[in-house]
């Protein structure tokens, strides 16, 4: 959604990947200019390894990373996915991030929850990359190697962003469940996918090492959910044991559940109220997924919030740990 020598123009902007808008304009710069008039921060949001939302390379631009490194681009589930363990792919991700940071006055860089893909019934086909790692002297088992690839990339991006512009925030919105009923994980009342072993993401480590300025765990379940209680999950993510460096937590709230699961608006307002309670340290706000619910005022959600919990302008929380 911006002019780049590293990545193709989005098909969602012009209808064809790689086709520049005509007449020429820069959507990202336009967004930044507009946001500055209202005191709104702009955080550039990226999915680091997903090359396409389809499994075919048909329609991909020549500079799509899948076309550049075909042997390390895999059809998996319903998408094309790059190999996170492949060095040139790692380098490309850092180059894309730093290109944005250098050329644009963004306030932050944000990664979504996609690291290794969510399981779709088949083994992720990175055996050759792992074999190369072992043949070069690596000793980690494959699961630990995959986690190490993600850990090193998160640390690398954090350090390179700070070295380029120290005020730019680096953040991630991880899946809301971490190691349910496992040592160091969430209590046994929580059940669901274990992101540590399923997508090889370790956001707890990232918090403990201070490699993110904030995290927005996706707690897209209801307060009384059986197995995924919103307040139980919130308590874990904001606890000093999990987050000893006091990084900010902006809880991801599933506004889309108004339509998908028939939630009442009161479920959302109560969740926001819970995140503001003093028993949850490091809880500084919320991210609603998605804004579409508010834009369309589904079930009167926009009217309810604008006249109540969101009736006054909020100050941007101070982060004293910013370098």
ChimeraX commands (.cxc) that place a marker at each C-alpha (Angstrom):
marker #1 position 0.00,0.00,0.00 radius 0.5
marker #1 position 2.99,2.29,-0.68 radius 0.5
marker #1 position 5.60,2.64,-3.45 radius 0.5
marker #1 position 8.46,0.23,-2.88 radius 0.5
marker #1 position 11.39,-1.20,-4.81 radius 0.5
marker #1 position 11.25,-4.29,-2.55 radius 0.5
marker #1 position 7.58,-5.32,-2.64 radius 0.5
marker #1 position 4.87,-5.22,-5.33 radius 0.5
marker #1 position 1.85,-2.95,-5.19 radius 0.5
marker #1 position -1.14,-4.67,-3.57 radius 0.5
marker #1 position -3.83,-6.18,-5.76 radius 0.5
marker #1 position -6.37,-4.85,-3.25 radius 0.5
marker #1 position -5.44,-1.33,-4.26 radius 0.5
marker #1 position -5.33,-1.59,-8.06 radius 0.5
marker #1 position -6.89,-4.99,-8.84 radius 0.5
marker #1 position -3.63,-6.51,-10.05 radius 0.5
marker #1 position -0.56,-7.21,-7.95 radius 0.5
marker #1 position 2.38,-5.08,-9.04 radius 0.5
marker #1 position 0.24,-2.52,-10.89 radius 0.5
marker #1 position 0.88,1.02,-9.63 radius 0.5
marker #1 position -2.07,3.32,-8.99 radius 0.5
marker #1 position -2.87,5.77,-11.75 radius 0.5
marker #1 position -2.74,8.65,-11.25 radius 0.5
marker #1 position 0.19,8.05,-8.96 radius 0.5
marker #1 position -0.31,8.53,-5.22 radius 0.5
marker #1 position 1.03,7.13,-1.94 radius 0.5
marker #1 position -1.70,5.73,0.34 radius 0.5
marker #1 position 0.63,5.33,3.31 radius 0.5
marker #1 position 1.84,8.94,3.18 radius 0.5
marker #1 position -1.75,10.11,2.74 radius 0.5
marker #1 position -2.75,8.15,5.84 radius 0.5
marker #1 position 0.09,9.62,7.87 radius 0.5
marker #1 position -0.78,13.17,6.79 radius 0.5
marker #1 position -4.44,12.72,7.72 radius 0.5
marker #1 position -3.68,11.02,11.04 radius 0.5
marker #1 position -1.36,13.82,12.12 radius 0.5
marker #1 position -4.26,16.26,12.00 radius 0.5
marker #1 position -6.08,14.28,14.68 radius 0.5
marker #1 position -3.25,13.15,16.94 radius 0.5
marker #1 position -3.57,9.54,15.76 radius 0.5
marker #1 position -0.55,7.27,15.63 radius 0.5
marker #1 position 0.13,5.22,12.50 radius 0.5
marker #1 position 1.59,1.74,12.92 radius 0.5
marker #1 position 2.50,-0.15,9.75 radius 0.5
marker #1 position 1.02,-3.65,9.95 radius 0.5
marker #1 position 2.70,-6.63,8.31 radius 0.5
marker #1 position 2.30,-10.38,7.94 radius 0.5
marker #1 position 5.94,-11.42,7.76 radius 0.5
marker #1 position 5.94,-14.72,5.86 radius 0.5
marker #1 position 2.66,-15.06,3.99 radius 0.5
marker #1 position 3.33,-14.55,0.27 radius 0.5
marker #1 position -0.23,-14.89,-1.01 radius 0.5
marker #1 position -3.73,-15.59,0.28 radius 0.5
marker #1 position -4.04,-18.21,-2.50 radius 0.5
marker #1 position -2.07,-21.37,-3.25 radius 0.5
marker #1 position -1.33,-20.53,-6.89 radius 0.5
marker #1 position 1.48,-18.31,-8.13 radius 0.5
marker #1 position -0.79,-17.11,-10.93 radius 0.5
marker #1 position -1.16,-13.34,-10.74 radius 0.5
marker #1 position 1.86,-12.79,-8.52 radius 0.5
marker #1 position 4.17,-9.94,-9.48 radius 0.5
marker #1 position 7.74,-10.81,-10.47 radius 0.5
marker #1 position 9.10,-9.20,-7.31 radius 0.5
marker #1 position 6.77,-11.06,-4.97 radius 0.5
marker #1 position 9.08,-12.92,-2.59 radius 0.5
marker #1 position 7.54,-16.25,-3.63 radius 0.5
marker #1 position 8.65,-15.63,-7.20 radius 0.5
marker #1 position 12.14,-14.64,-6.07 radius 0.5
marker #1 position 12.70,-17.72,-3.90 radius 0.5
marker #1 position 10.44,-20.37,-5.44 radius 0.5
marker #1 position 12.12,-23.31,-3.71 radius 0.5
marker #1 position 11.44,-21.74,-0.31 radius 0.5
marker #1 position 7.82,-20.82,-1.03 radius 0.5
marker #1 position 5.36,-23.52,-0.05 radius 0.5
marker #1 position 1.73,-24.12,-0.80 radius 0.5
marker #1 position 0.32,-24.80,2.66 radius 0.5
marker #1 position -3.33,-24.84,3.61 radius 0.5
marker #1 position -4.99,-22.11,1.58 radius 0.5
marker #1 position -1.94,-19.86,1.20 radius 0.5
marker #1 position 1.59,-19.53,-0.13 radius 0.5
marker #1 position 4.07,-19.34,2.72 radius 0.5
marker #1 position 7.73,-18.41,2.85 radius 0.5
marker #1 position 10.21,-20.46,4.85 radius 0.5
marker #1 position 11.04,-18.51,8.06 radius 0.5
marker #1 position 14.30,-20.47,8.42 radius 0.5
marker #1 position 15.74,-19.33,5.10 radius 0.5
marker #1 position 18.34,-16.58,5.46 radius 0.5
marker #1 position 17.44,-14.48,2.39 radius 0.5
marker #1 position 13.78,-14.44,3.46 radius 0.5
marker #1 position 14.81,-13.23,6.92 radius 0.5
marker #1 position 17.01,-10.54,5.35 radius 0.5
marker #1 position 14.17,-9.45,3.06 radius 0.5
marker #1 position 11.78,-9.03,5.97 radius 0.5
marker #1 position 14.25,-6.79,7.80 radius 0.5
marker #1 position 14.91,-4.77,4.65 radius 0.5
marker #1 position 11.18,-4.19,4.09 radius 0.5
marker #1 position 10.68,-3.08,7.70 radius 0.5
marker #1 position 13.65,-0.71,7.69 radius 0.5
marker #1 position 12.65,0.73,4.32 radius 0.5
marker #1 position 9.32,1.76,5.85 radius 0.5
marker #1 position 10.95,3.13,9.00 radius 0.5
marker #1 position 13.49,5.19,7.05 radius 0.5
marker #1 position 11.14,6.62,4.43 radius 0.5
marker #1 position 8.01,7.23,6.47 radius 0.5
marker #1 position 7.19,8.97,9.72 radius 0.5
marker #1 position 5.41,5.93,11.15 radius 0.5
marker #1 position 4.96,5.62,14.88 radius 0.5
marker #1 position 5.33,1.87,14.92 radius 0.5
marker #1 position 5.85,-1.42,13.11 radius 0.5
marker #1 position 3.36,-4.15,13.97 radius 0.5
marker #1 position 3.47,-7.88,13.20 radius 0.5
marker #1 position 0.34,-10.00,13.11 radius 0.5
marker #1 position 0.14,-13.48,14.70 radius 0.5
marker #1 position 1.36,-15.35,11.62 radius 0.5
marker #1 position 4.83,-16.83,12.08 radius 0.5
marker #1 position 4.86,-20.44,11.03 radius 0.5
marker #1 position 1.37,-21.11,9.63 radius 0.5
marker #1 position -1.43,-22.48,11.76 radius 0.5
marker #1 position -1.56,-26.29,11.29 radius 0.5
marker #1 position -3.74,-27.53,8.44 radius 0.5
marker #1 position -3.28,-31.28,8.83 radius 0.5
marker #1 position 0.11,-31.61,7.11 radius 0.5
marker #1 position 3.70,-31.07,8.20 radius 0.5
marker #1 position 5.14,-27.71,7.14 radius 0.5
marker #1 position 7.56,-28.67,4.31 radius 0.5
marker #1 position 10.78,-27.08,5.56 radius 0.5
marker #1 position 12.79,-30.31,5.89 radius 0.5
marker #1 position 15.45,-29.25,3.37 radius 0.5
marker #1 position 16.06,-25.96,5.19 radius 0.5
marker #1 position 16.32,-27.81,8.48 radius 0.5
marker #1 position 18.72,-30.33,6.90 radius 0.5
marker #1 position 20.91,-27.45,5.76 radius 0.5
marker #1 position 20.92,-26.12,9.31 radius 0.5
marker #1 position 21.93,-29.52,10.75 radius 0.5
marker #1 position 24.57,-30.08,8.07 radius 0.5
marker #1 position 26.13,-26.73,8.95 radius 0.5
marker #1 position 26.58,-27.83,12.57 radius 0.5
marker #1 position 23.26,-26.86,14.14 radius 0.5
marker #1 position 22.14,-29.03,17.05 radius 0.5
marker #1 position 18.57,-27.92,17.83 radius 0.5
marker #1 position 15.61,-30.23,17.26 radius 0.5
marker #1 position 13.28,-29.04,14.53 radius 0.5
marker #1 position 10.65,-27.55,16.83 radius 0.5
marker #1 position 13.27,-25.63,18.82 radius 0.5
marker #1 position 14.94,-24.57,15.58 radius 0.5
marker #1 position 11.67,-23.17,14.28 radius 0.5
marker #1 position 11.11,-21.24,17.52 radius 0.5
marker #1 position 14.68,-19.99,17.38 radius 0.5
marker #1 position 14.11,-18.67,13.86 radius 0.5
marker #1 position 11.16,-16.64,15.13 radius 0.5
marker #1 position 12.92,-15.52,18.31 radius 0.5
marker #1 position 15.99,-14.33,16.45 radius 0.5
marker #1 position 13.87,-12.45,13.92 radius 0.5
marker #1 position 11.85,-10.67,16.62 radius 0.5
marker #1 position 15.04,-9.64,18.42 radius 0.5
marker #1 position 16.65,-8.61,15.12 radius 0.5
marker #1 position 13.73,-6.44,14.07 radius 0.5
marker #1 position 13.47,-4.80,17.49 radius 0.5
marker #1 position 17.17,-3.92,17.56 radius 0.5
marker #1 position 17.37,-2.75,13.95 radius 0.5
marker #1 position 14.26,-0.56,14.28 radius 0.5
marker #1 position 15.64,1.05,17.43 radius 0.5
marker #1 position 19.04,1.60,15.81 radius 0.5
marker #1 position 17.33,3.34,12.88 radius 0.5
marker #1 position 14.71,5.41,14.76 radius 0.5
marker #1 position 14.64,4.83,18.49 radius 0.5
marker #1 position 11.17,6.35,18.94 radius 0.5
marker #1 position 9.44,3.90,16.57 radius 0.5
marker #1 position 7.51,1.28,18.51 radius 0.5
marker #1 position 7.72,-2.40,17.66 radius 0.5
marker #1 position 4.74,-4.58,18.53 radius 0.5
marker #1 position 3.11,-7.94,17.90 radius 0.5
marker #1 position -0.46,-9.22,18.26 radius 0.5
marker #1 position 0.03,-12.88,19.25 radius 0.5
marker #1 position -2.62,-15.56,19.42 radius 0.5
marker #1 position -4.30,-15.30,22.82 radius 0.5
marker #1 position -3.48,-18.78,24.15 radius 0.5
marker #1 position 0.02,-19.75,25.28 radius 0.5
marker #1 position 0.88,-23.22,26.57 radius 0.5
marker #1 position -2.45,-24.11,28.23 radius 0.5
marker #1 position -2.05,-26.34,31.28 radius 0.5
marker #1 position 1.75,-26.48,30.82 radius 0.5
marker #1 position 4.55,-25.33,33.15 radius 0.5
marker #1 position 4.99,-21.57,32.71 radius 0.5
marker #1 position 1.82,-21.38,30.66 radius 0.5
marker #1 position -1.79,-20.56,31.33 radius 0.5
marker #1 position -3.91,-22.32,33.96 radius 0.5
marker #1 position -5.64,-25.63,33.25 radius 0.5
marker #1 position -8.99,-23.85,32.99 radius 0.5
marker #1 position -7.73,-22.61,29.61 radius 0.5
marker #1 position -7.83,-24.93,26.61 radius 0.5
marker #1 position -7.07,-24.53,22.94 radius 0.5
marker #1 position -4.23,-24.35,20.45 radius 0.5
marker #1 position -0.76,-24.09,22.00 radius 0.5
marker #1 position 0.99,-21.46,19.88 radius 0.5
marker #1 position 4.38,-22.37,21.36 radius 0.5
marker #1 position 4.24,-25.83,19.81 radius 0.5
marker #1 position 1.83,-25.20,16.90 radius 0.5
marker #1 position 3.14,-22.03,15.23 radius 0.5
marker #1 position 6.45,-21.86,17.14 radius 0.5
marker #1 position 5.78,-18.41,18.59 radius 0.5
marker #1 position 7.04,-17.55,22.08 radius 0.5
marker #1 position 5.56,-14.15,22.94 radius 0.5
marker #1 position 6.23,-14.75,26.64 radius 0.5
marker #1 position 9.96,-14.82,25.91 radius 0.5
marker #1 position 9.63,-11.66,23.81 radius 0.5
marker #1 position 8.00,-9.87,26.75 radius 0.5
marker #1 position 10.59,-11.13,29.20 radius 0.5
marker #1 position 13.49,-10.08,26.97 radius 0.5
marker #1 position 11.92,-6.70,26.20 radius 0.5
marker #1 position 11.95,-7.29,22.43 radius 0.5
marker #1 position 8.57,-5.64,21.93 radius 0.5
marker #1 position 7.31,-2.26,23.09 radius 0.5
marker #1 position 3.81,-3.62,23.45 radius 0.5
marker #1 position 1.82,-6.70,22.67 radius 0.5
marker #1 position -1.84,-7.03,21.73 radius 0.5
marker #1 position -2.80,-10.63,22.52 radius 0.5
marker #1 position -5.87,-11.66,20.56 radius 0.5
marker #1 position -8.38,-12.46,23.31 radius 0.5
marker #1 position -11.30,-12.98,20.97 radius 0.5
marker #1 position -13.44,-14.95,23.43 radius 0.5
marker #1 position -16.22,-13.95,25.79 radius 0.5
marker #1 position -15.96,-13.26,29.49 radius 0.5
marker #1 position -17.76,-16.50,30.34 radius 0.5
marker #1 position -16.22,-18.63,27.59 radius 0.5
marker #1 position -15.71,-22.22,28.71 radius 0.5
marker #1 position -12.00,-22.83,28.22 radius 0.5
marker #1 position -11.00,-19.35,27.01 radius 0.5
marker #1 position -12.23,-16.96,29.70 radius 0.5
marker #1 position -11.39,-13.38,28.73 radius 0.5
marker #1 position -10.48,-12.21,32.28 radius 0.5
marker #1 position -8.45,-15.36,33.04 radius 0.5
marker #1 position -6.43,-14.85,29.87 radius 0.5
marker #1 position -6.06,-11.13,30.57 radius 0.5
marker #1 position -4.78,-11.88,34.07 radius 0.5
marker #1 position -2.05,-14.11,32.64 radius 0.5
marker #1 position -0.88,-11.72,29.93 radius 0.5
marker #1 position -0.66,-8.74,32.29 radius 0.5
marker #1 position 0.91,-10.51,35.27 radius 0.5
marker #1 position 4.42,-9.47,36.38 radius 0.5
marker #1 position 5.59,-13.08,36.13 radius 0.5
marker #1 position 4.83,-13.11,32.42 radius 0.5
marker #1 position 5.66,-9.47,31.77 radius 0.5
marker #1 position 8.37,-8.51,34.30 radius 0.5
marker #1 position 9.62,-5.55,32.24 radius 0.5
marker #1 position 6.23,-3.89,32.27 radius 0.5
marker #1 position 5.67,-3.78,28.53 radius 0.5
marker #1 position 2.26,-2.42,27.64 radius 0.5
marker #1 position -0.59,-4.80,26.88 radius 0.5
marker #1 position -3.34,-3.56,24.56 radius 0.5
marker #1 position -5.84,-6.39,24.60 radius 0.5
marker #1 position -7.26,-7.48,21.26 radius 0.5
marker #1 position -11.07,-7.67,21.52 radius 0.5
marker #1 position -13.18,-9.66,19.05 radius 0.5
marker #1 position -15.66,-7.03,17.89 radius 0.5
marker #1 position -16.36,-9.24,14.85 radius 0.5
marker #1 position -18.13,-11.63,17.24 radius 0.5
marker #1 position -21.09,-9.24,17.20 radius 0.5
marker #1 position -21.97,-10.83,13.88 radius 0.5
marker #1 position -20.14,-14.14,13.89 radius 0.5
marker #1 position -21.29,-15.32,17.33 radius 0.5
marker #1 position -24.19,-12.98,18.06 radius 0.5
marker #1 position -22.53,-11.16,20.94 radius 0.5
marker #1 position -24.40,-8.21,22.43 radius 0.5
marker #1 position -22.58,-4.88,22.49 radius 0.5
marker #1 position -22.55,-5.18,26.29 radius 0.5
marker #1 position -20.00,-8.00,25.98 radius 0.5
marker #1 position -17.56,-5.57,24.35 radius 0.5
marker #1 position -18.18,-2.72,26.78 radius 0.5
marker #1 position -17.74,-5.05,29.76 radius 0.5
marker #1 position -14.48,-6.39,28.35 radius 0.5
marker #1 position -13.13,-2.86,28.00 radius 0.5
marker #1 position -14.21,-2.08,31.55 radius 0.5
marker #1 position -12.40,-5.20,32.80 radius 0.5
marker #1 position -9.15,-4.19,31.10 radius 0.5
marker #1 position -9.34,-0.86,32.95 radius 0.5
marker #1 position -9.52,-2.49,36.39 radius 0.5
marker #1 position -6.51,-1.94,38.64 radius 0.5
marker #1 position -5.92,-5.65,39.22 radius 0.5
marker #1 position -4.48,-5.95,35.71 radius 0.5
marker #1 position -1.08,-4.21,35.68 radius 0.5
marker #1 position 0.37,-3.22,32.33 radius 0.5
marker #1 position -3.10,-3.11,30.73 radius 0.5
marker #1 position -3.22,0.21,28.87 radius 0.5
marker #1 position -5.95,-0.12,26.28 radius 0.5
marker #1 position -7.61,-2.20,23.61 radius 0.5
marker #1 position -7.50,-2.96,19.92 radius 0.5
marker #1 position -10.85,-3.76,18.35 radius 0.5
marker #1 position -10.95,-6.34,15.57 radius 0.5
marker #1 position -12.25,-5.14,13.39 radius 0.5
marker #1 position -13.01,-1.49,12.77 radius 0.5
marker #1 position -15.57,-2.62,10.21 radius 0.5
marker #1 position -18.02,-3.27,13.05 radius 0.5
marker #1 position -17.73,0.36,14.13 radius 0.5
marker #1 position -17.77,1.74,10.61 radius 0.5
marker #1 position -21.09,-0.02,9.97 radius 0.5
marker #1 position -22.30,0.62,13.52 radius 0.5
marker #1 position -23.32,-3.03,13.88 radius 0.5
marker #1 position -25.93,-3.36,16.66 radius 0.5
marker #1 position -25.26,0.31,17.48 radius 0.5
marker #1 position -21.72,-0.44,18.71 radius 0.5
marker #1 position -20.25,2.82,17.44 radius 0.5
marker #1 position -23.05,4.88,18.97 radius 0.5
marker #1 position -22.74,3.05,22.30 radius 0.5
marker #1 position -18.99,3.54,22.58 radius 0.5
marker #1 position -18.90,7.13,21.32 radius 0.5
marker #1 position -21.48,8.17,23.90 radius 0.5
marker #1 position -19.95,6.15,26.73 radius 0.5
marker #1 position -16.56,4.50,27.15 radius 0.5
marker #1 position -15.05,6.30,24.15 radius 0.5
marker #1 position -16.74,9.66,24.61 radius 0.5
marker #1 position -13.54,11.61,25.32 radius 0.5
marker #1 position -10.19,11.75,23.60 radius 0.5
marker #1 position -7.50,9.52,25.13 radius 0.5
marker #1 position -3.89,10.44,25.74 radius 0.5
marker #1 position -1.34,8.14,24.14 radius 0.5
marker #1 position 0.13,6.08,27.02 radius 0.5
marker #1 position 3.66,7.01,27.94 radius 0.5
marker #1 position 6.30,4.31,27.52 radius 0.5
marker #1 position 9.21,5.27,29.78 radius 0.5
marker #1 position 11.24,2.33,28.50 radius 0.5
marker #1 position 11.38,3.67,24.92 radius 0.5
marker #1 position 15.01,4.14,23.99 radius 0.5
marker link #1:1,2 radius 0.2
marker link #1:2,3 radius 0.2
marker link #1:3,4 radius 0.2
marker link #1:4,5 radius 0.2
marker link #1:5,6 radius 0.2
marker link #1:6,7 radius 0.2
marker link #1:7,8 radius 0.2
marker link #1:8,9 radius 0.2
marker link #1:9,10 radius 0.2
marker link #1:10,11 radius 0.2
marker link #1:11,12 radius 0.2
marker link #1:12,13 radius 0.2
marker link #1:13,14 radius 0.2
marker link #1:14,15 radius 0.2
marker link #1:15,16 radius 0.2
marker link #1:16,17 radius 0.2
marker link #1:17,18 radius 0.2
marker link #1:18,19 radius 0.2
marker link #1:19,20 radius 0.2
marker link #1:20,21 radius 0.2
marker link #1:21,22 radius 0.2
marker link #1:22,23 radius 0.2
marker link #1:23,24 radius 0.2
marker link #1:24,25 radius 0.2
marker link #1:25,26 radius 0.2
marker link #1:26,27 radius 0.2
marker link #1:27,28 radius 0.2
marker link #1:28,29 radius 0.2
marker link #1:29,30 radius 0.2
marker link #1:30,31 radius 0.2
marker link #1:31,32 radius 0.2
marker link #1:32,33 radius 0.2
marker link #1:33,34 radius 0.2
marker link #1:34,35 radius 0.2
marker link #1:35,36 radius 0.2
marker link #1:36,37 radius 0.2
marker link #1:37,38 radius 0.2
marker link #1:38,39 radius 0.2
marker link #1:39,40 radius 0.2
marker link #1:40,41 radius 0.2
marker link #1:41,42 radius 0.2
marker link #1:42,43 radius 0.2
marker link #1:43,44 radius 0.2
marker link #1:44,45 radius 0.2
marker link #1:45,46 radius 0.2
marker link #1:46,47 radius 0.2
marker link #1:47,48 radius 0.2
marker link #1:48,49 radius 0.2
marker link #1:49,50 radius 0.2
marker link #1:50,51 radius 0.2
marker link #1:51,52 radius 0.2
marker link #1:52,53 radius 0.2
marker link #1:53,54 radius 0.2
marker link #1:54,55 radius 0.2
marker link #1:55,56 radius 0.2
marker link #1:56,57 radius 0.2
marker link #1:57,58 radius 0.2
marker link #1:58,59 radius 0.2
marker link #1:59,60 radius 0.2
marker link #1:60,61 radius 0.2
marker link #1:61,62 radius 0.2
marker link #1:62,63 radius 0.2
marker link #1:63,64 radius 0.2
marker link #1:64,65 radius 0.2
marker link #1:65,66 radius 0.2
marker link #1:66,67 radius 0.2
marker link #1:67,68 radius 0.2
marker link #1:68,69 radius 0.2
marker link #1:69,70 radius 0.2
marker link #1:70,71 radius 0.2
marker link #1:71,72 radius 0.2
marker link #1:72,73 radius 0.2
marker link #1:73,74 radius 0.2
marker link #1:74,75 radius 0.2
marker link #1:75,76 radius 0.2
marker link #1:76,77 radius 0.2
marker link #1:77,78 radius 0.2
marker link #1:78,79 radius 0.2
marker link #1:79,80 radius 0.2
marker link #1:80,81 radius 0.2
marker link #1:81,82 radius 0.2
marker link #1:82,83 radius 0.2
marker link #1:83,84 radius 0.2
marker link #1:84,85 radius 0.2
marker link #1:85,86 radius 0.2
marker link #1:86,87 radius 0.2
marker link #1:87,88 radius 0.2
marker link #1:88,89 radius 0.2
marker link #1:89,90 radius 0.2
marker link #1:90,91 radius 0.2
marker link #1:91,92 radius 0.2
marker link #1:92,93 radius 0.2
marker link #1:93,94 radius 0.2
marker link #1:94,95 radius 0.2
marker link #1:95,96 radius 0.2
marker link #1:96,97 radius 0.2
marker link #1:97,98 radius 0.2
marker link #1:98,99 radius 0.2
marker link #1:99,100 radius 0.2
marker link #1:100,101 radius 0.2
marker link #1:101,102 radius 0.2
marker link #1:102,103 radius 0.2
marker link #1:103,104 radius 0.2
marker link #1:104,105 radius 0.2
marker link #1:105,106 radius 0.2
marker link #1:106,107 radius 0.2
marker link #1:107,108 radius 0.2
marker link #1:108,109 radius 0.2
marker link #1:109,110 radius 0.2
marker link #1:110,111 radius 0.2
marker link #1:111,112 radius 0.2
marker link #1:112,113 radius 0.2
marker link #1:113,114 radius 0.2
marker link #1:114,115 radius 0.2
marker link #1:115,116 radius 0.2
marker link #1:116,117 radius 0.2
marker link #1:117,118 radius 0.2
marker link #1:118,119 radius 0.2
marker link #1:119,120 radius 0.2
marker link #1:120,121 radius 0.2
marker link #1:121,122 radius 0.2
marker link #1:122,123 radius 0.2
marker link #1:123,124 radius 0.2
marker link #1:124,125 radius 0.2
marker link #1:125,126 radius 0.2
marker link #1:126,127 radius 0.2
marker link #1:127,128 radius 0.2
marker link #1:128,129 radius 0.2
marker link #1:129,130 radius 0.2
marker link #1:130,131 radius 0.2
marker link #1:131,132 radius 0.2
marker link #1:132,133 radius 0.2
marker link #1:133,134 radius 0.2
marker link #1:134,135 radius 0.2
marker link #1:135,136 radius 0.2
marker link #1:136,137 radius 0.2
marker link #1:137,138 radius 0.2
marker link #1:138,139 radius 0.2
marker link #1:139,140 radius 0.2
marker link #1:140,141 radius 0.2
marker link #1:141,142 radius 0.2
marker link #1:142,143 radius 0.2
marker link #1:143,144 radius 0.2
marker link #1:144,145 radius 0.2
marker link #1:145,146 radius 0.2
marker link #1:146,147 radius 0.2
marker link #1:147,148 radius 0.2
marker link #1:148,149 radius 0.2
marker link #1:149,150 radius 0.2
marker link #1:150,151 radius 0.2
marker link #1:151,152 radius 0.2
marker link #1:152,153 radius 0.2
marker link #1:153,154 radius 0.2
marker link #1:154,155 radius 0.2
marker link #1:155,156 radius 0.2
marker link #1:156,157 radius 0.2
marker link #1:157,158 radius 0.2
marker link #1:158,159 radius 0.2
marker link #1:159,160 radius 0.2
marker link #1:160,161 radius 0.2
marker link #1:161,162 radius 0.2
marker link #1:162,163 radius 0.2
marker link #1:163,164 radius 0.2
marker link #1:164,165 radius 0.2
marker link #1:165,166 radius 0.2
marker link #1:166,167 radius 0.2
marker link #1:167,168 radius 0.2
marker link #1:168,169 radius 0.2
marker link #1:169,170 radius 0.2
marker link #1:170,171 radius 0.2
marker link #1:171,172 radius 0.2
marker link #1:172,173 radius 0.2
marker link #1:173,174 radius 0.2
marker link #1:174,175 radius 0.2
marker link #1:175,176 radius 0.2
marker link #1:176,177 radius 0.2
marker link #1:177,178 radius 0.2
marker link #1:178,179 radius 0.2
marker link #1:179,180 radius 0.2
marker link #1:180,181 radius 0.2
marker link #1:181,182 radius 0.2
marker link #1:182,183 radius 0.2
marker link #1:183,184 radius 0.2
marker link #1:184,185 radius 0.2
marker link #1:185,186 radius 0.2
marker link #1:186,187 radius 0.2
marker link #1:187,188 radius 0.2
marker link #1:188,189 radius 0.2
marker link #1:189,190 radius 0.2
marker link #1:190,191 radius 0.2
marker link #1:191,192 radius 0.2
marker link #1:192,193 radius 0.2
marker link #1:193,194 radius 0.2
marker link #1:194,195 radius 0.2
marker link #1:195,196 radius 0.2
marker link #1:196,197 radius 0.2
marker link #1:197,198 radius 0.2
marker link #1:198,199 radius 0.2
marker link #1:199,200 radius 0.2
marker link #1:200,201 radius 0.2
marker link #1:201,202 radius 0.2
marker link #1:202,203 radius 0.2
marker link #1:203,204 radius 0.2
marker link #1:204,205 radius 0.2
marker link #1:205,206 radius 0.2
marker link #1:206,207 radius 0.2
marker link #1:207,208 radius 0.2
marker link #1:208,209 radius 0.2
marker link #1:209,210 radius 0.2
marker link #1:210,211 radius 0.2
marker link #1:211,212 radius 0.2
marker link #1:212,213 radius 0.2
marker link #1:213,214 radius 0.2
marker link #1:214,215 radius 0.2
marker link #1:215,216 radius 0.2
marker link #1:216,217 radius 0.2
marker link #1:217,218 radius 0.2
marker link #1:218,219 radius 0.2
marker link #1:219,220 radius 0.2
marker link #1:220,221 radius 0.2
marker link #1:221,222 radius 0.2
marker link #1:222,223 radius 0.2
marker link #1:223,224 radius 0.2
marker link #1:224,225 radius 0.2
marker link #1:225,226 radius 0.2
marker link #1:226,227 radius 0.2
marker link #1:227,228 radius 0.2
marker link #1:228,229 radius 0.2
marker link #1:229,230 radius 0.2
marker link #1:230,231 radius 0.2
marker link #1:231,232 radius 0.2
marker link #1:232,233 radius 0.2
marker link #1:233,234 radius 0.2
marker link #1:234,235 radius 0.2
marker link #1:235,236 radius 0.2
marker link #1:236,237 radius 0.2
marker link #1:237,238 radius 0.2
marker link #1:238,239 radius 0.2
marker link #1:239,240 radius 0.2
marker link #1:240,241 radius 0.2
marker link #1:241,242 radius 0.2
marker link #1:242,243 radius 0.2
marker link #1:243,244 radius 0.2
marker link #1:244,245 radius 0.2
marker link #1:245,246 radius 0.2
marker link #1:246,247 radius 0.2
marker link #1:247,248 radius 0.2
marker link #1:248,249 radius 0.2
marker link #1:249,250 radius 0.2
marker link #1:250,251 radius 0.2
marker link #1:251,252 radius 0.2
marker link #1:252,253 radius 0.2
marker link #1:253,254 radius 0.2
marker link #1:254,255 radius 0.2
marker link #1:255,256 radius 0.2
marker link #1:256,257 radius 0.2
marker link #1:257,258 radius 0.2
marker link #1:258,259 radius 0.2
marker link #1:259,260 radius 0.2
marker link #1:260,261 radius 0.2
marker link #1:261,262 radius 0.2
marker link #1:262,263 radius 0.2
marker link #1:263,264 radius 0.2
marker link #1:264,265 radius 0.2
marker link #1:265,266 radius 0.2
marker link #1:266,267 radius 0.2
marker link #1:267,268 radius 0.2
marker link #1:268,269 radius 0.2
marker link #1:269,270 radius 0.2
marker link #1:270,271 radius 0.2
marker link #1:271,272 radius 0.2
marker link #1:272,273 radius 0.2
marker link #1:273,274 radius 0.2
marker link #1:274,275 radius 0.2
marker link #1:275,276 radius 0.2
marker link #1:276,277 radius 0.2
marker link #1:277,278 radius 0.2
marker link #1:278,279 radius 0.2
marker link #1:279,280 radius 0.2
marker link #1:280,281 radius 0.2
marker link #1:281,282 radius 0.2
marker link #1:282,283 radius 0.2
marker link #1:283,284 radius 0.2
marker link #1:284,285 radius 0.2
marker link #1:285,286 radius 0.2
marker link #1:286,287 radius 0.2
marker link #1:287,288 radius 0.2
marker link #1:288,289 radius 0.2
marker link #1:289,290 radius 0.2
marker link #1:290,291 radius 0.2
marker link #1:291,292 radius 0.2
marker link #1:292,293 radius 0.2
marker link #1:293,294 radius 0.2
marker link #1:294,295 radius 0.2
marker link #1:295,296 radius 0.2
marker link #1:296,297 radius 0.2
marker link #1:297,298 radius 0.2
marker link #1:298,299 radius 0.2
marker link #1:299,300 radius 0.2
marker link #1:300,301 radius 0.2
marker link #1:301,302 radius 0.2
marker link #1:302,303 radius 0.2
marker link #1:303,304 radius 0.2
marker link #1:304,305 radius 0.2
marker link #1:305,306 radius 0.2
marker link #1:306,307 radius 0.2
marker link #1:307,308 radius 0.2
marker link #1:308,309 radius 0.2
marker link #1:309,310 radius 0.2
marker link #1:310,311 radius 0.2
marker link #1:311,312 radius 0.2
marker link #1:312,313 radius 0.2
marker link #1:313,314 radius 0.2
marker link #1:314,315 radius 0.2
marker link #1:315,316 radius 0.2
marker link #1:316,317 radius 0.2
marker link #1:317,318 radius 0.2
marker link #1:318,319 radius 0.2
marker link #1:319,320 radius 0.2
marker link #1:320,321 radius 0.2
marker link #1:321,322 radius 0.2
marker link #1:322,323 radius 0.2
view
